[in-house]
């Protein structure tokens, strides 16, 4: 096994990989950009090296700087995670060629062969795997596109060779659209993937996205770990994933798994990988291979018990996979929810900002993969993921119930997140029934529903107080010993919201509230309103027998040269007023007793 592994990535996946290293006794090295000096993956690693400025192109994509960090650290392996350099065959080759460093992934040749989508389609066809009908050679003219339109019928998809995540893909609905779609697919291919080569395939109207997790070692074992269903997508981006797929029966499951195995065997592939398919009307078609670990790998881990990252490391170190295909058993059901800093009510626009509150759920069957902690900033430089919530249960039905429980307890404040969207999906009949296609979210879930979900379940309003502590307009009060959560419509005055005895005496005097808002600081303890600071009673405003509805000023206390209103936290009848004007009181002394 390796001695020290450098993770050329950031965020949750970097931490996930380092966790696997730790369990294998492998030392960990992080790389980070200027924007990530105090990021979670840096805190987690044994050692860390700065590889450049915030812009990914100058840091996490800076091959030379990463190799140099590996050299300085004396790392003997590099794991690329997903995104950034993970599917860059040139970088894999550079690592392979570097003295004493192993690339944790498939060989650069296998990456190259499968990374270009047309070569991959040819390989799959050679292995007798059905591919989406279309070309296996690049297409260059609009006339060619129109000829294919005649042959397969519209719509068609023009896809960038190097594309992914829906980028570099253009849909052509009629012969007239061919020219424009072709040039814009080329442009995107060039801009995002530095490859303007494109090809054409039939665009399926309502498919399911089903993908198979593969693990292959250097000793001839190729395993599939069953499939994941990633049909819940927004604009071709996955947002909820699950295993197994509710769209497959056992025969189709077996067929797809075996097809994926045949395909990667043909390519001489090793390490972990994912073969993606579209499934429509009981037929399946190969779409592409992702030659790396994927965001959604945990759902497979949860239903198979196989630690995919650990096996990636073992395979890269030349070890044999510890199981054979017959040992792979799918048990129960798992769902993964991407918790992103995005506002579902605003077209899922990213919402960078500080995580004023971050309190993820736990309990039976709940797993959180993350790298952030409360107070961290979600920057605008990288993707918007906060965490992945992975939920496991014996059946899909129970997994949905458990997910509802976990999402309800997932507390985030400061930035809007995808949590309200997920909670909405758990009430959505089509999703609950497992009948959604890749088009469902874009075509059937309307903006009003999303807006209502955010209103109902969105992050609480948070302002960051001058001293940096976050305050919300939610308070909890106790009335007759029972606790109530109360939302104050117009927010709380800042000093009051802090409910912090250190502040309550008026140390926040800078806000000019010398006589009034300076300290509505007392809360009820059982039936008595008590002093929250040492001071002098300036006035007593209530007398025994008086009925209060809550919110009245019962007395005013002077402390640290500030006048502080003491407010009745709840309604009741005044039973006793143990203090009088001019009295000195200590913290905790009863001021007014309510019945
Ligand atoms: P990736 O799987 O890397 O995100 P793709 O861009 O190949 O990349 O595909 C993303 C999504 O686009 C798929 O999950 C699917 O929803 C949609 N898609 C791709 N090709 C087709 C097609 N031929 N017909 C219908 N939908 C497609």
Boltz pocket constraint, residues with backbone or C-beta under 6 A from the ligand:
constraints:
  - pocket:
      binder: B
      contacts: [[A, 132], [A, 157], [A, 163], [A, 164], [A, 165], [A, 166], [A, 167], [A, 169], [A, 201], [A, 202], [A, 203], [A, 204], [A, 205], [A, 207], [A, 209], [A, 230], [A, 233], [A, 236], [A, 237], [A, 276], [A, 278], [A, 287], [A, 288], [A, 438]]
      max_distance: 6.0
